[in-house]
Amino acid sequence: MNLRHLCLGVVGPALLLAASGCAGGTGKPVKVEGTVTLDGNALDGAMVQFYPEDGGGHAASGTTGTDGSFRLTTWSNGDGALPGNYKIVITKKDDAVPTVGNANGDDPKFKTDMMKKFSLEQSKKAPPKKPSLPANYMDATKTPLKQVVPPPDGGPIKLELRSSGA
């Protein structure tokens, strides 16, 4: 055996092992799907985000369809979520706060001017509408929604939200 074969035999597997550690090393995603309702009605167009409770790992997300159904994605479309305990955050596009910036970075004067312009435009329009979801569902530190992956019963997850936020 020459030195080249010895190096490939030792270094190659070591590199593969190191690379697999960088990818999370917690296993393969588990298919996760479910439905989201608000006061018993399907919630269309909501972003469902699973955040690992321990702060590590990888988040997973999906968007609800007209029937409130969603499928989670971690790396590739619909692959699911890694096994673990998650906090669930749900947001709607209409509830998003506008962000302001420019192509050249964070220019404070540009941001201030744009926010003034935005505020002026908004004041001319109808009064701001109430967010479609209670704030606690949209905040990872306050959400009451939690889930274990894979789900203990193995079936779809049912997220039943209430306008009262409880």
C-alpha positions in Angstrom: 0.0 0.0 0.0 1.5 3.3 -0.9 1.2 6.6 1.0 -1.4 8.0 -1.4 -3.8 5.1 -0.7 -3.1 5.3 3.0 -4.0 9.1 3.0 -7.2 8.5 1.0 -8.2 5.7 3.3 -7.7 7.8 6.5 -8.4 11.4 5.4 -11.4 10.7 3.2 -13.6 9.1 5.9 -12.5 11.8 8.4 -13.6 14.5 6.0 -17.0 12.8 5.4 -17.5 12.4 9.2 -16.7 16.1 9.7 -19.0 17.2 6.9 -21.9 15.2 8.3 -21.4 16.9 11.7 -21.7 20.3 10.0 -25.1 19.3 8.5 -26.7 19.1 11.9 -26.0 15.5 12.7 -29.4 15.0 14.2 -30.8 12.7 11.6 -33.1 13.0 8.6 -36.2 15.2 8.5 -39.5 13.5 9.3 -42.5 14.3 7.1 -44.8 16.7 9.1 -48.1 17.9 7.8 -51.2 19.4 9.5 -53.9 22.0 9.5 -54.3 25.4 11.0 -57.7 26.8 12.0 -58.7 30.2 13.6 -61.9 30.0 15.6 -62.7 26.7 13.7 -62.2 28.2 10.2 -59.3 27.1 7.9 -56.5 29.7 8.0 -55.3 30.4 4.4 -52.0 32.0 3.6 -50.3 31.6 7.0 -46.6 30.9 7.5 -46.2 28.1 10.0 -42.7 28.1 11.5 -41.3 25.4 13.8 -38.3 26.6 16.0 -36.3 24.1 18.0 -37.0 24.7 21.7 -33.4 24.3 22.7 -32.3 27.1 20.3 -30.1 24.7 18.3 -30.9 22.5 15.3 -32.8 23.7 12.3 -36.1 25.5 11.9 -38.8 24.2 9.5 -41.6 26.1 7.9 -44.6 25.8 5.6 -47.5 27.9 4.2 -51.1 27.0 4.6 -53.4 26.5 1.7 -57.1 27.5 1.3 -58.0 24.5 3.5 -55.5 25.4 6.2 -53.2 22.5 5.4 -49.4 22.8 5.4 -46.3 20.6 4.9 -43.1 21.5 6.7 -39.8 22.0 4.9 -36.3 22.1 6.4 -34.0 21.8 3.4 -36.0 20.6 0.4 -39.6 21.2 -0.4 -41.9 19.1 1.9 -39.0 17.1 3.5 -40.4 17.7 7.0 -38.7 18.6 10.3 -35.8 17.1 12.2 -36.9 15.1 15.3 -37.1 17.2 18.5 -39.3 19.6 20.5 -40.5 22.8 18.8 -42.2 26.1 19.5 -44.6 27.1 16.7 -45.0 30.6 15.4 -47.7 31.5 12.9 -47.8 34.7 11.0 -49.9 36.2 8.1 -48.3 38.3 5.4 -50.8 41.1 6.1 -49.6 41.3 9.7 -45.9 41.8 8.7 -44.3 45.1 9.6 -42.7 46.8 6.6 -38.9 46.9 6.5 -37.0 49.8 5.0 -33.6 49.8 3.6 -31.6 50.6 0.5 -29.3 48.7 -1.8 -26.2 50.4 -0.3 -26.7 49.2 3.2 -28.2 50.8 6.3 -28.3 54.6 5.8 -30.1 56.0 8.9 -31.2 59.2 7.1 -32.7 57.1 4.2 -34.5 54.9 6.7 -35.9 58.0 8.6 -37.0 59.7 5.4 -38.7 56.5 4.2 -40.4 55.9 7.5 -41.8 59.4 7.5 -43.0 59.0 3.9 -44.5 55.6 4.8 -46.3 57.0 7.9 -47.6 60.0 5.9 -49.0 57.6 3.2 -50.5 55.3 5.8 -52.2 58.2 7.6 -54.0 59.1 4.3 -55.4 55.6 4.0 -57.9 53.8 6.0 -57.1 53.3 9.7 -54.7 50.4 10.3 -56.5 47.2 10.5 -56.2 44.9 13.5 -53.8 42.0 13.0 -55.6 38.9 11.8 -53.8 36.8 14.4 -53.3 37.4 18.2 -49.8 38.6 18.9 -48.8 35.7 21.1 -49.0 33.3 18.1 -46.6 35.5 16.2 -43.9 35.6 18.9 -41.6 32.7 19.6 -41.1 33.8 23.2 -44.9 33.9 23.9 -46.4 31.3 21.7 -48.5 28.6 23.5 -48.1 26.3 20.5 -45.6 23.4 20.9 -45.1 20.2 19.1 -42.9 17.1 19.3 -41.5 15.7 16.0 -42.3 13.1 15.1 -45.9 13.6 16.4 -46.6 11.0 19.1 -49.7 9.7 17.3 -48.0 9.7 13.9 -50.9 11.6 12.3 -51.3 15.2 11.0 -50.9 18.0 13.5 -54.0 20.1 14.3 -53.2 23.7 15.3 -56.4 25.3 16.6 -56.0 29.0 17.2 -58.4 31.3 18.9 -59.0 35.0 18.4 -58.6 35.4 22.1 -55.1 34.1 21.8 -55.6 31.3 24.4 
